[in-house]
Amino acid sequence: MTALTPANQLTLLRMLLIPALVILVVYGHLGWALVVFATAGLTDLLDGLIARQTGQRTRLGAWLDPMADKLLLVTTFVVLTLPGLGLANRLPIWLTVLIISRDVVIVLTVAIVNLAIGPRTFRPSIFGKTATATYIVTAATTMLFNYLGYRSVGVDACVYASLAITLVSSFHYIWHAARIIDEPQGMRVA
């Protein structure tokens, strides 16, 4: 089976939409940026559905899909944080830095645990999935109200919801990693 399945092609398309999203926001085409973001979200929904329905799950897809999601969300948060774009709703820099830091800490923790005690599987937790969903809602809401051109308390609510879930999911990942490290040798499961 080829690694470049239709599902993986959709994931690659999502990655290719990221520069278009940035360019559209920077040049003030906020409606089109919202359309691109929604299209990228649709590719995320479809790639998983196609992979499951056709039985074409691949190792490449298992790596590409979460990477595409992270790149899309982090890039969207960064561009919506940039000063000087005249956005009615700018995301606070502290939130963007916190979210990026969370992701970096998770990747480093997984790498360190795998190097120190051997390969371990870190499956996405409900808190991680909730964080991703919250970030998507925050980005979409911010983009929508920027397109509409007015300041919204809905964006503020999303910002604080993102802050809360970032903290909760970060502590959960740290707790989970500590449990894996502290497990007796015979109890470890990859």
N, C-alpha and C positions, 0 to 999 in steps of 0.2 A: 504494500500500500504506500502510495506517495505521501510525503509529509505535507505537501501543499494542497490539502483538502479544501473543499469549498468553505468549510468553517474557518480554517486558518487563513484563507484568502480574505474573508470578511474581517478577521482580526487585523490583518495587515492593512486593509482599507481604513480601519479605525485609526491606526497609527499614522497613516498618510493624511488623514483629516486634521490632525493636530496642528501642523503649520498653517493650514488654511484658517482654522479657528483663531489662531493668534493674529494673523494678518488682518482678518476681518474685524476683530475687536480693536486692534491698534489703529486702524484706519476709520473707525467709527461706523462700520456696517453691522450694527448690533443685531438687527433682525436676521441677517444672513448668518451671523455667528451663532445665533440661537438655533437656526435650522441645521447648521453643521453639527452643533453639539447634540441635538436630538437625533440626527442621522447616525452619529457615532454611537449613541445609546442604543439605537435600533440594531446596529451591527453587533453590539454586545449581546443583546437578547437573541438575535438570530444565530450567531455562531455557536452558542451553547446548545440551542434547540436542534440545529442541523447536526452537530456532532453526536448528540444523544440519539436522535431519530435514525441516523444512517449508520450508527455504530462506528463512526470514524474518529474516535478520540485518539489523539496522538500525543506523544511526549512533547513535540514542538508546540502543539496547542496548549498543553498544560503549562508551559512556560510563557508562551506569547500572550495568552489571554489576560492573565493578571498583570503582566508587564504593560500591556496596552492600556488597561484600566488605570493603572497607577500613573502612567505618562499623561494620559488624557486629563485626569483629575488634578494632578500636580501642576501641569502646564496651565490649565484653566484657572486654578487658584492663583498662580503667579501673575498671569496677565490681568486678572481682576483685582490684583493688589497694586499694580503699577500706578504711581502718581502721574499726573499730567495728561491723562487720557480723557478727562472731562466726564468721567462716569458719575452718574447720580448716586450709585451705590458701589463704593470701593470696599473690598474685603480688607480687614485690618491685617497689617503685616505680621503681627504677633500670631494670628491664627494660621497663616500660611507657613510661617517658620515652625510653629508647633506641629502641624500636620506633616511637613517634610521631615522634621526631626524624629517624629514617631516612626515613620517608615524606615528611616535610616537606622534607628535603634533596633527595630524588628529584624531587618536584614543582617545587621552586625551580630545580634544575639543568636540568630539561627546559624550564621557562619561560625561563630565562636563555639557554640555547643557542638556542632558537627565536627569541627576540628579537634576539640578537646576530648570528647567522649565517643565520637563515631557518629555515623549517619543516624539521624532522627527525623521523624516526620512531624511537621508542624502543620496540622490541618487548620483551615480557616475557622475561627471561632464565631459564635453568634454575635459577639461584640465587634469583631472585625468586619463581618458582613453588614452589621447595623451601621458601623462607621462609614463604610463605602456608600451605603444607601443615603445616609445623612449628607455626605459630601456631594453626592449627585444632586440631591434636592437643594442644597445650599447654592451650588453652582448654577443650576437651572433657574432658581428663584432670583438670584442676583442678576443673571443675564436677562431674564424676562423684565424685571423692573428697570434695568438699565435701558433696555429697548423702549419701554414705555416712557422713560425719561423722568421718573420721579422717585424720590427717596421713600423707602418702604420699611415699616417696622417688621414686616415679614422677613426681610433680609436680616435684620438684627436678631430676630428669634432663631433663624437658621444658623447664624454665626455662633450664638451661645449653645445651641444644640450640638453643633460641630465641636465646640470646645469640650462640652461635657462628655460626649462619646469618645473623643480623642483621649481624654484622661482615663476614662473607664477601660477602654480597650488596651491602652498602653500598660496600665497596671495589671490587667488580665494576662497579657503576653509575658510580662516579667514574672508573674506568679507561676504561669505555666512552664516557662523555661526553668525556673528555680526547682519546680517539682521534678522535671526531667533530670536535672543535674543531681538532685538528691536521692533519686531512686536507687535502691540496691542493685548491684551488677546483674543479678539473676532476673530482676523484675523488668529490665529495660525492653521495650518493644519498639522496633523501628517502624 
